[in-house]
Amino acid sequence: MGELLNGSPLFPGENDIEQLCCVHRILGTPSPQVWPEITELPDYNKISFKDRAPVPLEEVLPDASAQALDLLGQFLLYPPRQRIPASQALLHQYFFTAPLPAHPSELPIPERTGGPAPKAPPG
């Protein structure tokens, strides 16, 4: 969702460590206070990162609506059990605020390319 709102990757890491640094730059460095179960991760003590405070999502995506930022913030929580489940996310106010989503019948149907040609009917 962040990439759709941003028009580019929100966390553009080239490898695992860089990816983690990109996440930490925006979400802040996770700690046991924010995510108690982090200490149970198998590689928790193998690497340390500079302490960073989270950046408000309004600064990361200044053109996003308040509803979009609220929903994105509920997706981007470190503790997995605190993240919004898909069933609740679909009921979030973001999806009921203008501009409303298009009905599936209004969406374009992409053309198939690169696959085998359809077979001619027998006859």
C-alpha positions in Angstrom: 0.0 0.0 0.0 2.9 2.4 0.8 4.4 1.7 -2.6 1.1 2.5 -4.3 0.7 5.7 -2.4 4.3 6.7 -2.9 4.7 5.6 -6.5 7.9 3.9 -5.7 9.3 1.4 -3.1 8.8 2.5 0.4 11.7 0.4 1.6 14.1 0.2 -1.3 16.8 -2.1 0.1 19.3 -3.9 -2.2 20.0 -6.7 0.3 18.7 -8.0 3.6 20.7 -5.7 5.8 20.0 -2.6 3.7 16.4 -3.6 3.7 16.3 -3.6 7.4 18.0 -0.2 7.5 15.3 1.2 5.2 12.6 -0.1 7.5 14.3 1.3 10.6 14.7 4.7 8.9 10.9 5.0 8.7 9.5 2.8 11.5 12.3 3.4 13.9 14.6 0.7 15.4 12.6 -2.0 17.0 13.1 -2.6 20.7 11.7 -5.0 23.3 9.6 -2.1 24.6 7.9 -1.7 21.2 8.0 -5.4 20.2 8.6 -7.7 23.3 8.8 -10.9 21.2 11.8 -9.5 19.2 14.2 -11.0 21.6 12.9 -14.5 20.7 13.9 -14.1 17.1 16.7 -16.6 16.2 19.2 -13.9 15.0 18.2 -11.1 17.4 21.7 -10.8 19.0 23.8 -11.4 15.9 23.6 -7.8 14.6 22.8 -4.4 16.1 21.5 -1.3 14.5 21.8 2.4 15.3 18.8 3.6 17.4 16.4 5.6 15.3 13.1 7.2 16.2 10.1 6.5 13.9 9.3 9.2 11.3 5.7 10.2 11.1 4.0 8.7 8.1 2.7 12.2 7.2 6.3 13.2 6.5 7.0 10.1 4.4 3.8 10.3 2.3 2.7 14.0 2.5 0.1 13.7 -0.2 -1.7 10.7 1.3 -5.1 11.1 3.0 -5.5 10.8 6.8 -7.4 7.6 6.2 -4.7 6.1 4.0 -2.0 7.0 6.6 -4.1 5.5 9.4 -4.5 2.2 7.5 -0.9 2.1 6.4 0.2 2.7 10.0 -1.9 -0.3 11.1 -0.1 -2.5 8.5 3.4 -1.3 9.4 3.6 -2.4 13.0 6.5 -4.5 14.2 4.6 -6.9 16.4 2.7 -9.2 13.9 -0.2 -9.8 16.3 -0.8 -6.0 16.5 -1.1 -5.6 12.7 -4.6 -5.1 11.3 -6.0 -8.4 9.8 -7.1 -8.3 6.2 -10.7 -8.8 7.1 -10.7 -5.7 9.3 -8.5 -3.7 6.8 -11.2 -4.2 4.1 -13.7 -2.5 6.4 -11.4 0.5 7.2 -12.7 4.0 6.5 -10.1 4.4 3.7 -12.2 2.2 1.5 -15.4 4.1 2.1 -14.0 7.6 1.6 -13.8 9.4 -1.8 -12.5 8.5 -4.2 -14.3 5.2 -3.9 -12.9 2.0 -5.4 -14.2 1.1 -8.9 -16.6 -1.7 -9.2 -14.9 -4.8 -10.8 -17.2 -4.4 -13.9 -15.6 -0.9 -14.5 -12.0 -2.2 -14.5 -10.2 -2.8 -17.8 -9.5 -6.4 -18.7 -5.8 -6.8 -19.5 -4.9 -8.5 -22.8 -3.1 -11.8 -22.6 0.4 -11.7 -24.2 3.1 -14.2 -24.5 1.0 -17.2 -23.9 0.0 -19.9 -26.5 -2.6 -18.8 -29.1 -6.1 -20.0 -28.4 -7.0 -23.2 -30.2 -9.5 -23.0 -33.0 -12.8 -24.7 -32.3 -13.1 -28.1 -34.0 -15.1 -28.1 -37.2 
